[in-house]
Amino acid sequence: MTLLEKMDRAVYATGIDRIIFMKFKPRALRWTPLLAFAALVAGYAVIAGSVASPNRTYLIGTAIFYGAFMVAAFLRLFGPRFTGTANHPLDERELTVKARAHAISGTALATFAMLGCFYMTAADLPGFWHPRAVDWMNLGFGIQAAGMLLPTLIASWMQPRPVADDED
Amino acid sequence: MTDLYNRIAVFRAERGVSRRELAEAVGVNNQTIGYLERGDYKPSLELAMKIAAYFDVPIELLFSFQPFESVAESLRRAAAVGE
């Protein structure tokens, strides 16, 4: 067996080809994105609460937050299809689901950003939480993660119960 | 929203066409055909016409705003007319 054949076999054995060529079956992920959301919010809160004096808690918060970020990126791959392939482009139903899911999540994120802007007008008042530079950076990643999780969550709830292949 | 009924499953069974074959012929995911048959998805006019063209029947034989008569009922009625 040549080196290239061995490398090919290793790729198939690990299942990486299924991710790269999107060979896996899309799933409706109705609850897992909510868990990732909860982890994002919890991680962000822990970081924001301990950023003044970084310690072990700060590291745990960072691990939770960025772990949830990674999970968000993976859930997007394994959830409802948002990207077609050359052999299987998205059909009209999938395009509709994708458009609606992204429209709803875009509106939700815009509303969140708007409320954040209103909050910032009061953030300088005593007793109000004022984000630091690290908090802003994490917020940017958090919104990015939410932008991946929300469409997956919404599209999963928009999908009817799958039709079994053996019904063919 | 108005319900849209179809008898894609009946035509498919009659012609011995699998869901996957029909999906490939009209250019959609086979889950989409399943959702259509189950009434979970309403097709675009383009898709409805493609499916009708595939079975070579007028579109109103496949899709209707009224529920279709069951096959058993149609056969019973046809037999009664024959007598």
Chai-1 contact restraints between the chains, C-beta under 6 A:
chainA,res_idxA,chainB,res_idxB,connection_type,confidence,min_distance_angstrom,max_distance_angstrom,comment,restraint_id
A,D91,B,V28,contact,1.0,0.0,6.0,A-B,restraint_1
A,D91,B,N29,contact,1.0,0.0,6.0,A-B,restraint_2
A,D91,B,T32,contact,1.0,0.0,6.0,A-B,restraint_3
A,E92,B,S44,contact,1.0,0.0,6.0,A-B,restraint_4
A,R93,B,T32,contact,1.0,0.0,6.0,A-B,restraint_5
A,R93,B,Y41,contact,1.0,0.0,6.0,A-B,restraint_6
A,P160,B,Y35,contact,1.0,0.0,6.0,A-B,restraint_7
A,P160,B,D40,contact,1.0,0.0,6.0,A-B,restraint_8
A,V163,B,Q31,contact,1.0,0.0,6.0,A-B,restraint_9
A,V163,B,G34,contact,1.0,0.0,6.0,A-B,restraint_10
A,D168,B,S18,contact,1.0,0.0,6.0,A-B,restraint_11
A,D168,B,R19,contact,1.0,0.0,6.0,A-B,restraint_12
